[in-house]
Amino acid sequence: MKSFLTLLLVIVAISCNTTTKQDESSSNDTTITKNETVKITKELTEAQKIANAYGYKHWDSIRELSFTFNVDRNGNHFERSWYWNRDKDEVTLLSQKDTLTYNRSKVDSSSQKTDQAFVNDIYWLLTPFNIATDEGTTVNYTTQKIAPIGKDTLNQLTLTYANESGGYTPGDAYDFYYTNDYQIKEWVYRAKNGTQASMITTWENEQDYEGITIPTVHQNEDKTFQLYFTNISLKK
């Protein structure tokens, strides 16, 4: 999911100080013996651990979500607001120009542009959940990587969308820099999985909404670009 600035893997460095792993899907296996049934639970993937750290277990209980997506860039301000009724899968866009409502299960040529904007904005809002649940992706992770802005040594998870089934921006890649307790500190967006970063921003000012943690501010190194959320509301 993604796309307003046309958003927001495989960089795997192998050295004596770097370990590289690839996520495997988590599942429950049941082994049946003559006298008992034993349930074996595989370890969660790194992507699932990140999602859980941001409150993914509460997501299914959220019935309504609204927020305003804001961008300040070189003295210019842009914003648009959204309301999502998850039971009906109905989305309403409120902007200075339009108020549009459509159903995400019935996107057509008249609503596709609005849906692209929504997918982009909700991706920024709930990225950790997309890392764990988006289809058509490849996930790799590496330890002992230097974050591009803060220069801290962190873990790196790289998410790459397939060229064939990667949503509105197929082939894009994201590098997430996160701590050992699965808190994301920075991310890099690379259009079409290019070697150069298309955008690098921080993750800041995390707030709790119904058990779900949302980073409400993202900005680049020189702070000439800031993307942030206001009017956030999650209802069960």
C-alpha positions as CSV (number, residue, x, y, z in Angstrom):
1,M,0.0,0.0,0.0
2,K,1.2,3.5,-0.7
3,S,1.5,6.5,-3.0
4,F,1.0,10.4,-2.4
5,L,4.6,11.4,-3.0
6,T,4.6,8.2,-4.7
7,L,5.8,6.9,-1.4
8,L,6.5,5.9,0.7
9,L,14.8,-5.9,-0.9
10,V,17.1,-6.5,-1.1
11,I,20.0,-4.7,0.6
12,V,21.7,-7.5,2.5
13,A,25.2,-6.7,3.8
14,I,27.1,-9.7,5.0
15,S,30.2,-9.3,7.1
16,C,31.7,-10.6,10.3
17,N,29.6,-8.2,12.3
18,T,26.4,-8.6,10.3
19,T,23.9,-11.4,10.3
20,T,21.2,-11.8,7.7
21,K,18.0,-13.7,7.9
22,Q,14.8,-14.1,5.9
23,D,11.3,-14.1,7.5
24,E,9.3,-17.3,7.3
25,S,5.5,-17.4,7.8
26,S,4.4,-18.2,11.3
27,S,1.9,-21.0,11.7
28,N,0.6,-23.5,14.2
29,D,1.4,-27.2,13.7
30,T,-0.3,-30.0,15.5
31,T,1.5,-33.3,16.1
32,I,-0.8,-36.2,17.1
33,T,0.7,-39.1,19.1
34,K,-1.0,-42.3,20.2
35,N,-2.0,-40.8,23.6
36,E,-2.1,-37.1,23.2
37,T,-2.2,-34.1,20.9
38,V,0.7,-31.7,21.1
39,K,0.4,-28.1,19.6
40,I,3.7,-26.7,18.3
41,T,3.8,-22.9,17.7
42,K,6.6,-21.6,15.4
43,E,8.4,-18.4,16.4
44,L,7.0,-15.2,15.1
45,T,8.7,-13.5,12.2
46,E,10.5,-10.2,12.6
47,A,7.7,-8.5,10.7
48,Q,5.0,-10.0,13.0
49,K,7.0,-9.0,16.1
50,I,7.1,-5.4,14.8
51,A,3.4,-5.4,14.1
52,N,2.7,-6.8,17.6
53,A,4.9,-4.2,19.2
54,Y,2.6,-1.5,17.7
55,G,-0.6,-3.1,18.9
56,Y,-1.7,-5.3,16.0
57,K,-3.8,-7.5,18.3
58,H,-6.2,-4.6,18.8
59,W,-6.7,-3.9,15.1
60,D,-9.6,-6.3,14.5
61,S,-11.6,-4.6,17.2
62,I,-11.4,-1.1,15.5
63,R,-14.6,-0.4,13.7
64,E,-14.1,3.3,12.8
65,L,-11.0,5.3,12.0
66,S,-10.5,9.0,11.1
67,F,-7.4,11.2,10.8
68,T,-6.0,14.2,9.0
69,F,-2.9,13.7,6.8
70,N,-0.7,16.8,6.8
71,V,2.5,17.6,4.8
72,D,4.6,20.8,5.3
73,R,7.3,21.2,2.6
74,N,9.4,24.3,1.9
75,G,6.8,26.6,3.5
76,N,3.8,25.0,1.8
77,H,1.1,23.1,3.6
78,F,-1.1,20.3,2.3
79,E,-3.8,18.3,4.2
80,R,-6.7,16.0,3.6
81,S,-8.9,14.1,6.1
82,W,-10.3,10.6,6.1
83,Y,-13.1,8.7,7.7
84,W,-13.1,4.9,7.3
85,N,-16.1,2.7,8.4
86,R,-14.4,-0.7,8.5
87,D,-17.7,-2.7,8.9
88,K,-18.9,-1.3,5.6
89,D,-15.4,-0.8,4.2
90,E,-16.6,2.7,3.2
91,V,-14.2,5.6,3.0
92,T,-14.9,9.3,3.0
93,L,-12.4,11.9,1.8
94,L,-12.7,15.5,3.1
95,S,-10.4,18.0,1.4
96,Q,-10.6,21.7,0.5
97,K,-11.8,20.8,-3.0
98,D,-14.0,17.7,-2.4
99,T,-16.0,15.4,-0.2
100,L,-16.1,12.0,-1.7
101,T,-17.4,8.7,-0.4
102,Y,-16.7,5.3,-1.9
103,N,-16.6,1.6,-1.0
104,R,-13.2,-0.1,-1.1
105,S,-14.7,-3.3,-2.3
106,K,-16.0,-1.6,-5.4
107,V,-13.2,0.7,-6.6
108,D,-13.7,1.8,-10.2
109,S,-12.3,4.4,-12.5
110,S,-14.2,7.1,-10.7
111,S,-12.9,6.3,-7.3
112,Q,-9.4,4.8,-8.1
113,K,-7.5,8.1,-7.7
114,T,-9.2,8.7,-4.3
115,D,-8.4,5.1,-3.2
116,Q,-4.7,5.6,-4.2
117,A,-4.5,8.6,-2.0
118,F,-6.2,6.7,0.9
119,V,-3.9,3.8,0.5
120,N,-0.9,6.1,0.7
121,D,-2.1,8.0,3.7
122,I,-3.2,4.9,5.7
123,Y,0.1,3.2,4.9
124,W,2.0,6.1,6.6
125,L,-0.4,5.8,9.6
126,L,-0.3,2.0,10.1
127,T,2.9,0.9,8.4
128,P,3.8,-1.8,11.0
129,F,0.6,-3.7,10.2
130,N,1.3,-3.6,6.5
131,I,4.8,-5.0,7.0
132,A,3.3,-8.1,8.5
133,T,0.2,-8.5,6.4
134,D,0.6,-7.2,2.8
135,E,0.6,-9.8,0.1
136,G,3.0,-10.0,-2.8
137,T,6.0,-8.9,-0.7
138,T,9.5,-10.2,0.2
139,V,10.9,-9.5,3.6
140,N,14.5,-9.7,4.7
141,Y,16.2,-8.4,7.8
142,T,19.8,-7.7,8.9
143,T,21.4,-6.7,12.2
144,Q,24.0,-4.1,12.9
145,K,23.1,-1.5,10.4
146,I,23.7,2.2,10.7
147,A,20.5,4.3,10.5
148,P,20.9,7.1,7.9
149,I,19.7,10.0,10.0
150,G,20.5,9.3,13.6
151,K,23.5,7.1,12.8
152,D,22.5,4.6,15.5
153,T,23.3,1.0,15.1
154,L,20.0,-0.8,14.6
155,N,18.3,-3.7,13.0
156,Q,17.1,-3.3,9.4
157,L,14.1,-5.0,7.9
158,T,13.6,-4.5,4.1
159,L,10.2,-4.9,2.5
160,T,9.9,-5.2,-1.3
161,Y,6.7,-5.3,-3.2
162,A,6.4,-7.6,-6.2
163,N,6.4,-6.1,-9.7
164,E,3.3,-8.1,-10.6
165,S,1.1,-7.7,-7.4
166,G,2.6,-4.8,-5.5
167,G,-0.5,-2.7,-5.4
168,Y,-0.5,0.9,-6.8
169,T,3.3,1.2,-6.8
170,P,4.7,-2.2,-7.7
171,G,8.4,-3.0,-7.2
172,D,8.9,-0.4,-4.4
173,A,11.1,-1.2,-1.4
174,Y,11.3,0.1,2.2
175,D,14.1,-0.2,4.7
176,F,13.0,0.0,8.3
177,Y,15.5,0.7,11.1
178,Y,14.3,-0.6,14.4
179,T,15.5,-1.4,18.0
180,N,15.7,-4.8,19.7
181,D,12.3,-4.2,21.2
182,Y,10.9,-3.7,17.7
183,Q,10.4,0.1,17.8
184,I,11.0,1.7,14.4
185,K,13.2,4.8,14.4
186,E,13.7,5.6,10.7
187,W,12.7,4.3,7.3
188,V,13.9,4.7,3.8
189,Y,11.7,4.5,0.7
190,R,13.3,3.3,-2.5
191,A,11.1,3.7,-5.6
192,K,11.2,0.6,-7.9
193,N,13.7,-1.0,-5.4
194,G,16.4,1.4,-6.6
195,T,19.8,1.6,-4.9
196,Q,19.3,5.3,-4.0
197,A,16.8,6.5,-1.4
198,S,13.8,8.3,-2.7
199,M,12.9,9.5,0.8
200,I,14.3,9.1,4.3
201,T,12.3,10.2,7.4
202,T,12.2,9.7,11.1
203,W,9.5,8.1,13.2
204,E,8.6,10.4,16.1
205,N,6.0,11.4,18.7
206,E,4.3,8.0,19.1
207,Q,0.9,8.1,20.6
208,D,-1.5,5.4,21.9
209,Y,-5.0,5.0,20.4
210,E,-7.1,2.1,21.7
211,G,-3.9,0.1,22.3
212,I,-2.5,0.9,18.9
213,T,0.7,2.9,18.7
214,I,0.9,5.5,15.9
215,P,4.0,7.6,15.1
216,T,2.4,11.0,14.5
217,V,5.4,12.8,13.0
218,H,7.9,11.9,10.2
219,Q,10.5,14.4,9.0
220,N,13.7,14.4,6.9
221,E,17.1,15.2,8.2
222,D,17.1,19.0,7.6
223,K,13.4,19.2,8.6
224,T,12.4,20.9,5.3
225,F,9.8,18.1,4.9
226,Q,7.4,17.1,7.7
227,L,4.6,14.6,7.4
228,Y,2.3,14.4,10.4
229,F,-1.2,13.4,11.6
230,T,-3.8,15.3,13.5
231,N,-7.4,14.6,14.5
232,I,-6.7,10.9,14.9
233,S,-9.6,8.8,16.3
234,L,-10.0,5.1,16.5
235,K,-13.3,3.6,17.8
236,K,-14.3,0.1,18.7
